[in-house]
Amino acid sequence: MAAHGQPDVGKEVLSALDKAKTQGYHFKSIIIAGMGFFTDAYDLFSISTVAKLLGRLYYYDPALKKPGTLPPNVAAAVNGVALCGTLAGQLFFGWAGDKFGRKKVYGITLILMIFASIASGLSFGSSATGVMTTLCFFRFWLGFGIGGDYPLSATIMSEYSNTKTRGAFVGAVFAMQGMGILSAAAVAIILSSIFDAAFSRPAFNVDPIRSTPPQADYVWRLLFMFGALPAAATYYYRIRMPETARYTALIAKDTEKAARDMEKVLHVHFDAEKQTQVTDKKSAQAEYGLFSAEFARRHGTHLVGCCVTWFMLDVAFYSQNLFQKDIFSAVGWIPSAKKMSALEEVFRIGRAQALVALVSTVPGYWVTVALVDTIGRFIIQLQGFFFMTLFMFVLTFDYYNLRGQPCPTDSSKFCGGNHLAFISIYALTFFFANFGPNSTTFIIPAELFPARLRSTCHGISAAAGKAGAIVGAFGFLYASQSAHEGKQDHGYPTGIGIKRSLLLLAITNCVGFFFTFLVPETKGKSLEDLSVVQNGMVVETGVHEELSQNPSSAYSQLIRFQEICKPETSDPSNNMDVSNWRTLGASRRSGGSFRKLSNRSF
């Protein structure tokens, strides 16, 4: 018997996928898909390590007597344009993955990332505006390729995985993002150290002109171009990956090919000729579309939950990641720009970001991988939002005690605070973001929706997240400026300050906590079971099918009774008219035997 609205096709293949032992191919797939996410994170977050260097190189004004900084509109564009491209790529490739197949468009995303990474490092122009314009152009297309990797990698890994370890496998792909963030900081440290050793310069307050050597221009270019290497290294293996069996069997309706493909990778044998579609009957519900009332009834609240939680998460997560350097400077963990040379500033920013990534960001990802199939996605996401909210509130309400007050002898430094405690609490928000919603918002949409809409819905959810990232990138840039006139960065209006900005992020995390209740637990259920939802609740169709095949079970007779009671009672195939239905109901209310009546009726 087919599941509710789910064509009964290639059951042996799908069952083998759900029950397959963990094999070498699973780990190979994690590396192939994960290298895309390594590149994603590396390219998106490397900009934060060299944004101040770009300001020194291209926007220094001697009249201001302080290091150059990117003008507000340029800083917003450089930080946000890749996110805009990512949003567009998530929507386009999410749709394309369902329309044309996951494999057919998977390699295109990597080509875009390789090309745009190299081109970003070769940005050109006869003026600062020209260089920044071409940089933004190439970073948009970089983001477009990155965006495509979200729905495609998640869907492919989800559809390859077995039920028992699916969350860990999808989470491991996403965990490569942490390695990308760490690597971006590490490469910035290495490059700045090499160039500083070769072209050592004094601090800005000693010699403003010589503090920024012309050779520093190569640092940010090489940093961006390095992002192409891991993507290029896995391109060959990515294009040789077979199409997922679920797409081939459930969408392309070619179960023989699905069986042959899975034989190659799972080392199991199927009788391919018998892997035919058992039933060709397709109800209207089986083919409901994304904008249909049926989709809204089955998955509407789930899509809203996935979108809102990812949006709220990324407002906070990207704000914190992209502007760590500003927060580190605000609490005095990094010296003021005047007291450093350009290359020393890159080194110190990279070192600070690497330390935070090493002790909190990266471990958070892998703790999720270890526990997601044990305690479940829902609990991990809920506790992650809870602790992110808690720690942000602590930083907000104890901000001045932790940061300290401006020192009487040097107003650029802070005295009497506890910088170690501040950075530790701040780092914990990264840990619980990754051992929390940053991982689970990626995993859940790849499991929850039907195969023919899975990539599209994941792309929509991810795009909602990137909309939040754009809000965070642009909003925090302005909001974090000092509320006191004259103390903000050059060219910026007054903002609300770091303290109030952290309060807004705490509120954002709190909203994400409550919207998590719209998302069901997906642990331990097959993808086909999860795609069938009744009244907002997940129906375990595998259990339904197994029980209903036993005609003597009470469950089977209840299902048969429900089928009789459909409005189409005049259909002769039911062998029971409305009067029999009423008689059956009356007899049941009067205490008659349900089993006896059921046996007599069929």
C-alpha positions in Angstrom: 0.0 0.0 0.0 1.4 3.4 -0.9 1.8 5.9 1.8 -0.6 8.9 1.9 -0.2 10.6 -1.4 3.3 9.1 -1.9 3.7 6.9 -5.0 5.0 3.5 -4.0 8.1 3.4 -6.2 11.4 1.6 -5.9 10.7 0.7 -2.2 13.7 -1.6 -2.1 16.0 1.2 -3.2 14.6 3.8 -0.7 14.6 1.2 2.1 18.2 0.3 1.4 19.2 4.0 1.6 17.4 4.4 4.9 19.0 1.2 6.4 22.4 1.4 4.7 25.5 1.0 6.9 27.8 3.9 7.1 30.3 3.4 4.3 33.3 5.1 2.8 31.1 6.7 0.2 29.2 8.6 2.9 32.5 10.1 4.2 33.6 10.8 0.6 30.3 12.7 0.0 30.8 14.7 3.2 34.3 15.8 2.0 33.1 16.6 -1.5 30.0 18.6 -0.4 31.9 20.0 2.7 34.6 21.6 0.6 32.0 23.7 -0.9 31.0 25.0 2.5 34.6 25.4 3.5 34.9 27.7 0.5 31.6 29.4 1.3 32.6 30.4 4.8 36.2 31.2 3.9 35.0 33.6 1.1 32.2 35.2 3.1 34.1 35.8 6.3 37.6 36.6 5.0 36.4 40.1 4.2 36.2 40.9 7.9 39.9 40.4 8.3 41.0 42.9 5.6 38.1 45.4 5.6 40.2 47.9 7.7 43.2 47.3 5.4 41.1 48.3 2.4 40.2 51.5 4.2 43.9 52.3 4.9 45.0 51.5 1.3 42.3 53.3 -0.6 40.6 55.9 1.6 43.4 57.5 3.6 42.9 61.3 4.0 45.9 63.1 5.6 43.6 65.9 6.7 41.8 63.6 9.2 45.0 62.6 10.9 43.8 59.0 11.4 44.0 55.8 9.4 41.7 55.6 6.4 38.4 53.7 6.7 35.9 52.5 4.2 33.1 55.1 3.7 29.7 53.9 5.0 28.3 53.1 1.6 31.4 51.3 0.4 31.7 49.3 3.7 28.1 48.3 3.4 28.5 47.2 -0.2 31.7 45.3 0.4 30.3 43.4 3.4 26.8 42.9 2.0 27.0 42.4 -1.7 28.2 38.7 -1.4 25.2 38.1 0.9 22.9 39.6 -1.7 24.4 37.2 -4.2 24.0 34.3 -1.8 20.3 35.0 -1.3 19.7 35.1 -5.1 21.7 31.9 -5.6 19.8 30.1 -2.9 16.5 30.8 -4.5 17.7 30.1 -8.1 19.6 26.9 -7.5 17.1 25.7 -5.0 14.5 25.8 -7.7 16.9 24.4 -10.3 17.8 21.5 -8.1 14.2 20.3 -8.1 13.6 21.2 -11.7 16.6 19.7 -13.4 18.1 17.5 -10.8 20.6 18.0 -8.0 23.6 16.6 -10.0 23.1 18.7 -13.2 23.5 22.0 -11.5 25.8 21.0 -8.6 29.0 21.6 -10.5 28.0 25.0 -11.7 28.0 26.4 -8.2 31.6 25.3 -7.8 32.7 26.9 -11.1 31.2 30.2 -10.0 33.0 30.1 -6.7 36.4 29.3 -8.3 36.0 31.9 -11.0 34.7 34.6 -8.6 37.3 33.9 -5.9 40.2 34.4 -8.4 38.5 37.4 -10.0 37.9 39.1 -6.6 41.7 39.0 -6.1 42.2 40.6 -9.5 39.8 43.5 -9.0 41.0 46.5 -10.9 40.3 50.1 -11.5 42.0 53.5 -12.0 40.6 54.8 -8.7 39.5 53.5 -5.3 35.9 53.6 -6.5 36.8 51.5 -9.6 38.6 48.8 -7.5 35.7 48.6 -5.0 33.1 48.5 -7.8 34.8 45.5 -9.6 35.4 43.8 -6.2 31.7 44.1 -5.4 30.7 42.8 -8.8 32.8 39.7 -8.5 31.8 39.1 -4.9 28.1 39.2 -5.9 28.8 36.3 -8.3 30.9 34.6 -5.7 27.8 34.8 -3.4 25.6 33.5 -6.1 27.6 30.4 -6.4 27.9 30.1 -2.6 24.1 30.4 -2.4 23.6 27.5 -4.7 25.7 25.2 -2.5 23.2 25.6 0.4 20.1 23.8 -0.9 22.1 21.4 -3.2 24.6 20.2 -0.7 22.0 19.8 2.1 19.6 18.0 -0.2 22.2 15.7 -1.7 23.7 14.7 1.6 20.2 14.2 3.2 19.1 12.0 0.3 22.3 9.9 0.3 22.2 9.3 4.1 20.6 6.6 6.2 17.9 7.4 8.7 20.1 6.7 11.8 22.9 9.1 11.0 21.4 11.5 8.5 21.6 14.5 10.9 25.2 13.9 11.6 26.1 13.6 7.9 24.3 16.7 6.9 25.7 18.5 10.0 29.2 17.4 9.1 28.9 19.0 5.7 27.8 22.3 7.3 30.5 21.9 10.0 33.1 22.6 7.3 31.9 26.2 7.5 33.7 26.4 10.8 36.9 25.2 9.2 36.5 27.8 6.5 36.1 30.6 9.1 39.2 29.4 11.0 41.2 29.1 7.8 40.3 32.6 6.6 41.7 33.9 9.9 44.7 31.6 9.7 45.6 32.7 6.1 45.2 36.3 7.0 47.7 35.8 9.9 50.2 34.0 7.7 50.1 36.5 4.8 50.3 39.5 7.1 53.2 38.0 9.0 55.1 37.2 5.8 54.6 40.7 4.4 55.3 42.4 7.7 58.6 40.6 8.0 59.5 41.6 4.4 58.2 45.2 4.6 58.2 46.1 8.2 56.6 49.5 8.9 56.1 51.7 12.0 52.7 52.4 13.6 50.4 55.0 12.2 51.1 57.5 15.0 54.8 57.3 14.3 54.7 57.7 10.5 51.2 57.8 8.9 52.4 57.4 5.4 55.0 54.6 5.9 52.6 52.6 8.2 50.8 51.3 5.1 53.3 49.8 2.6 52.1 49.6 -1.0 52.9 45.8 -0.9 50.0 45.4 1.6 47.7 45.5 -1.5 48.8 42.0 -2.3 47.6 40.7 1.1 43.9 41.0 0.5 44.2 39.9 -3.1 46.0 36.7 -2.2 43.7 36.1 0.7 40.6 36.1 -1.6 42.2 34.1 -4.4 43.2 31.3 -1.9 39.5 30.5 -1.5 39.5 29.0 -5.0 41.9 26.2 -4.1 39.7 23.9 -2.0 36.8 24.3 -4.5 39.0 23.5 -7.4 40.5 20.4 -5.6 37.0 18.8 -5.4 35.4 19.8 -8.7 36.3 16.6 -10.5 34.8 14.4 -7.8 31.7 16.6 -7.5 30.8 16.2 -11.2 31.2 12.5 -11.0 28.8 12.0 -8.1 25.6 10.2 -9.3 22.2 11.7 -9.0 20.5 10.9 -5.7 18.3 7.8 -5.9 15.4 9.7 -4.4 15.4 12.3 -7.1 15.8 9.6 -9.8 13.1 7.3 -8.4 10.5 9.8 -7.0 10.8 12.7 -9.4 12.4 11.4 -12.6 10.4 8.1 -12.1 13.4 6.0 -13.3 13.7 3.4 -10.5 15.9 1.1 -12.6 18.6 3.9 -12.9 18.2 4.7 -9.2 18.9 1.0 -8.4 22.0 1.0 -10.7 23.4 4.2 -9.3 23.0 3.0 -5.7 24.6 -0.3 -6.5 27.7 1.6 -7.4 28.0 3.6 -4.3 26.5 1.4 -1.6 27.9 -1.9 -2.8 24.5 -3.6 -2.6 22.6 -5.6 -5.3 19.1 -4.8 -6.5 17.1 -6.6 -9.2 17.0 -3.4 -11.4 14.3 -4.9 -13.6 12.0 -5.3 -10.6 12.5 -1.7 -9.4 9.4 -0.5 -11.2 6.7 1.8 -10.1 4.2 -0.3 -8.2 1.4 2.1 -8.8 0.8 4.8 -11.3 -2.1 6.3 -9.5 -1.4 9.9 -8.5 -3.9 11.8 -6.5 -4.1 15.6 -6.7 -2.5 15.7 -3.2 0.4 13.6 -4.4 1.4 16.4 -6.8 0.5 19.5 -4.8 2.6 22.5 -5.6 4.5 25.0 -3.5 1.8 27.6 -3.7 -1.1 25.2 -3.2 -3.5 25.1 -0.3 -2.5 21.5 0.2 1.2 22.5 0.7 0.0 25.3 3.1 -2.0 22.7 5.1 0.8 20.2 5.3 3.9 22.3 5.5 3.0 25.9 5.7 3.8 26.4 9.4 7.0 24.4 8.9 8.2 26.6 6.1 7.3 29.7 8.2 9.2 28.2 11.2 12.3 27.3 9.1 12.4 30.8 7.5 11.8 32.9 10.6 14.3 30.9 12.8 17.0 31.1 10.1 16.3 34.8 9.6 16.7 35.6 13.3 19.7 33.4 13.7 21.6 35.0 10.8 20.8 38.6 11.9 22.8 37.8 15.1 25.3 35.3 13.7 26.5 37.4 10.7 26.5 40.6 12.8 28.8 39.0 15.3 31.1 37.4 12.7 31.5 40.3 10.3 32.0 42.9 13.0 34.0 41.0 15.6 36.9 43.5 14.8 34.7 46.4 15.9 33.7 44.7 19.1 37.2 43.7 19.9 38.4 47.2 19.4 35.5 48.6 21.4 36.4 46.5 24.5 40.1 47.3 24.1 41.2 43.7 23.1 42.7 45.1 19.9 44.7 48.4 20.2 43.4 51.5 18.5 44.3 51.7 14.8 46.6 54.6 15.3 48.9 52.4 17.4 49.4 49.8 14.7 50.7 49.5 11.2 48.4 48.3 8.5 49.8 44.8 8.4 50.0 44.5 12.2 46.3 45.4 12.3 45.4 42.5 9.9 47.5 40.2 12.0 45.8 41.1 15.3 42.3 41.0 13.8 43.0 37.6 12.3 44.5 36.3 15.5 41.5 37.4 17.6 39.1 35.8 15.1 41.1 32.6 14.9 41.1 32.3 18.7 37.3 32.7 19.0 36.8 30.3 16.1 39.1 27.7 17.6 37.7 27.7 21.1 34.0 28.2 20.4 32.9 28.3 16.8 34.5 25.1 15.5 33.8 23.0 18.6 30.1 24.0 18.5 29.7 22.6 15.0 31.2 19.2 15.9 29.3 18.9 19.2 26.1 19.2 17.1 27.4 16.5 14.7 28.1 14.2 17.7 24.7 14.7 19.4 22.1 15.7 16.7 21.0 12.1 16.1 20.9 11.4 19.8 19.1 14.4 21.4 17.4 15.6 18.3 17.3 18.8 16.2 14.5 20.5 18.1 16.2 20.4 21.5 19.6 21.5 20.1 18.0 24.5 18.3 15.9 25.5 21.3 18.8 25.4 23.8 21.0 27.2 21.4 18.7 30.1 21.0 18.1 30.2 24.8 21.8 30.4 25.7 22.5 32.9 22.9 19.8 35.1 24.3 21.0 34.7 27.9 24.6 35.5 27.1 23.7 38.5 25.0 21.6 39.9 27.9 24.5 39.4 30.3 26.8 41.3 27.9 24.2 44.1 27.6 23.4 44.6 31.2 26.9 44.3 32.5 28.6 45.9 29.5 30.4 48.8 31.2 31.6 46.6 34.1 33.0 44.0 31.7 34.4 46.6 29.2 35.7 49.1 31.8 35.8 52.9 31.6 38.1 55.1 29.5 41.5 55.4 31.2 42.3 58.9 32.5 45.7 58.9 30.8 44.6 57.4 27.5 40.9 57.6 26.5 41.5 55.0 23.7 42.0 52.3 26.4 39.6 51.0 29.0 40.5 50.5 32.6 38.9 48.5 35.4 37.0 46.1 33.2 37.3 42.3 32.7 38.1 41.8 29.1 38.7 38.1 29.5 35.2 37.6 30.9 33.7 39.7 28.1 35.5 37.8 25.3 34.7 34.5 27.0 31.0 35.2 27.2 31.0 36.6 23.7 32.7 33.4 22.5 30.0 31.3 24.2 27.4 32.9 22.0 29.3 31.5 19.0 29.5 28.1 20.6 25.8 27.9 21.2 25.0 29.3 17.8 26.8 26.4 16.2 25.7 23.9 18.8 22.3 25.2 18.1 20.4 27.0 15.4 23.2 27.7 13.0 23.5 24.0 12.4 19.9 22.8 12.8 18.4 25.5 10.6 20.5 24.0 7.8 19.7 20.4 8.6 15.9 20.5 9.2 14.7 22.0 5.8 16.7 19.2 4.0 14.6 16.6 5.8 11.1 18.0 6.2 9.7 18.6 2.7 8.7 16.3 -0.2 11.5 15.3 -2.6 10.1 17.3 -5.5 10.1 20.5 -3.3 13.0 19.7 -1.0 15.7 21.7 -2.7 13.3 24.6 -3.4 12.1 24.8 0.2 15.6 24.6 1.6 16.6 27.4 -0.8 13.7 29.5 0.4 14.6 28.9 4.1 18.2 29.7 3.5 17.3 32.8 1.5 15.3 34.0 4.5 18.4 33.4 6.6 20.5 35.5 4.2 17.9 38.3 4.3 18.6 38.3 8.1 22.3 38.3 7.4 21.9 41.4 5.1 19.9 43.1 7.8 22.6 42.3 10.3 25.5 43.3 8.0 23.9 46.7 7.1 22.1 47.3 10.3 24.9 46.6 12.7 27.3 48.6 10.6 25.3 51.7 11.4 23.7 50.8 14.7 27.0 50.0 16.4 28.4 53.6 15.9 28.7 55.7 19.0 25.7 57.5 20.2 27.9 60.5 21.0 28.5 63.0 18.2 32.1 63.1 17.1 33.0 59.6 18.4 31.6 57.6 15.4 33.8 56.5 12.5 34.3 59.1 9.8 31.4 59.5 7.5 28.9 57.7 9.7 25.9 59.1 11.5 25.6 58.6 15.2 24.2 55.1 16.1 23.0 53.5 19.2 26.4 52.1 20.4 27.7 48.6 20.9 25.7 48.0 24.1 22.3 48.7 22.6 23.2 46.8 19.5 23.9 43.7 21.6 20.5 44.2 23.3 18.8 44.1 19.8 20.7 40.9 19.0 19.5 39.4 22.3 15.9 40.2 21.4 16.4 38.7 17.9 17.6 35.4 19.4 14.6 35.4 21.8 12.2 35.6 18.8 14.0 32.7 17.2 13.5 30.7 20.4 9.8 31.0 20.2 9.4 30.3 16.5 11.4 27.1 17.0 8.1 25.6 18.3 6.7 25.7 14.7 9.4 23.2 13.6 8.8 19.5 14.3 11.5 17.0 15.3 12.8 15.0 12.3 15.2 12.6 14.1 14.9 9.0 13.2 12.2 9.3 10.6 12.6 8.5 6.9 12.4 11.3 4.4 9.3 9.8 2.9 7.6 9.6 6.3 8.5 13.3 7.0 7.1 14.4 3.7 3.6 13.3 4.7 2.0 15.7 7.3 -1.6 15.8 8.5 -2.9 18.9 10.3 0.7 20.1 11.0 1.8 16.8 12.6 4.3 14.4 11.1 2.7 11.1 10.2 5.0 8.1 10.3 3.9 6.5 7.1 6.3 3.7 7.4 4.5 2.5 10.5 1.2 3.2 8.8 2.1 1.0 5.8 3.5 -1.9 7.9 0.4 -2.1 10.1 -2.1 -1.6 7.3 -0.7 -4.6 5.5 -2.0 -6.8 8.3 -5.8 -7.1 7.5 -6.6 -8.6 10.9 -5.1 -5.7 12.8 -7.5 -3.1 14.5 -5.4 -0.4 12.9 -5.9 -1.9 9.4 -9.7 -2.1 10.0 -9.7 1.5 11.2 -8.0 2.7 8.1 -10.5 0.7 6.0 -13.4 2.2 7.9 -12.0 5.7 7.3 -11.7 5.0 3.6 -15.4 3.9 3.5 -16.5 7.1 5.1 -15.1 9.4 2.4 -17.7 11.6 0.7 -17.4 9.5 -2.5 -19.7 6.8 -1.0 -21.7 6.6 -4.1 -18.8 5.0 -5.9 -19.8 1.3 -6.6 -16.2 0.2 -5.9 -16.8 0.9 -2.2 -19.5 -1.8 -2.1 -21.2 0.2 0.6 -23.7 3.0 0.2 -24.6 5.8 2.6 -27.2 3.8 4.3 -24.7 1.1 5.2 -22.4 3.7 6.5 -25.1 5.0 8.8 -26.0 1.5 9.9 -22.4 0.8 10.7 -22.1 3.9 12.7 -25.3 3.3 14.6 -24.3 -0.2 15.4 -21.0 0.9 16.7 -22.6 3.5 18.9 -24.9 0.9 20.3 -22.0 -1.3 21.3 -21.7 -3.6 18.3 -18.4 -5.3 17.5 -16.3 -3.2 15.2 -14.3 -6.2 14.2 -17.3 -8.2 13.3 -19.0 -5.4 11.3 -15.7 -4.8 9.5 -15.2 -8.4 8.5 -18.8 -8.6 7.3 -18.5 -5.5 5.2 -15.6 -6.5 3.0 
